[in-house]
Amino acid sequence: MTKISIYLSGSIKKGKDDTKRSFWTYDDMKYIINNIHGYEVNILNPATENIKRSNPLENFGADLYLVKMSDFLFTDLREKRGIGVGSEMTMAKYYKIPVISICPKESNYRRSKLENVCGEDLYDWIHPFVLGLSDKIVENLKEAIEWVNEFVKRSTYIKDLDKKPHPVDEFQKISNNWEKNDIKDFGIIDEAIRLFIENQLDNSAELDDANGN
């Protein structure tokens, strides 16, 4: 059976004093494996991989290597997360890997109303970086898996399946053979900047001063 790999981005428990309530669990991983249709699922979870943590740079490289090897990235945004999660989401866009963010309503990154943000009240608010870097935002793991199953079903093959992987690849990524026109890549960053320049830059005196205008 063909294999797909899913990277689980989220918090790694850092000692007994870590008070976060949500981490990727064994039951989560089992649920993913049992509910992705038509593929053998390889879970890439940095919290359970055999990675030594004593060398920070190697640790950094290990996590991003796993991101690069993934076909999908699931982001756990049920609680406030740290710098690593945002970096992994950005890395996924660099390689045009679909990012599915589990970000429930009325959680830290998604609110029906957020009052007095730089003088504005915001409605149906999603954190801008979550919105910009996610291909799909869902309420729970069940919805994330449903989206993956639908995405895989509608994807078309555009490359030779027998093409050998890049030497750094641990295995052939099936998603290398998918057409992913509706998946964001690094161009989303330039697109967001362009929208700001076109719609707001002229109204920002402070930024005009910074540009020497």
Stockholm file with secondary structure:
# STOCKHOLM 1.0

chainA/1-213         MTKISIYLSGSIKKGKDDTKRSFWTYDDMKYIINNIHGYEVNILNPATENIKRSNPLENFGADLYLVKMSDFLFTDLREKRGIGVGSEMTMAKYYKIPVISICPKESNYRRSKLENVCGEDLYDWIHPFVLGLSDKIVENLKEAIEWVNEFVKRSTYIKDLDKKPHPVDEFQKISNNWEKNDIKDFGIIDEAIRLFIENQLDNSAELDDANGN
#=GR chainA/1-213 SS CCEEEEEEESCCCCSTTCCCCCCCCHHHHHHHHHHSCSSEEEEECTTTSCCCCSSHHHHHHHHHHHHHTCSEEEEECSSCCCHHHHHHHHHHHHTTCCEEEECCTTBTTEEEEEEEETTEEEEEEECHHHHHHCSEEESSHHHHHHHHHHHHHHCCBCSCTTCCCCTTCSSCCGGGGBCCTTSCCTHHHHHHHHHHHHHTGGGCHHHHHHTTC
#=GC SS_cons         CCEEEEEEESCCCCSTTCCCCCCCCHHHHHHHHHHSCSSEEEEECTTTSCCCCSSHHHHHHHHHHHHHTCSEEEEECSSCCCHHHHHHHHHHHHTTCCEEEECCTTBTTEEEEEEEETTEEEEEEECHHHHHHCSEEESSHHHHHHHHHHHHHHCCBCSCTTCCCCTTCSSCCGGGGBCCTTSCCTHHHHHHHHHHHHHTGGGCHHHHHHTTC
//
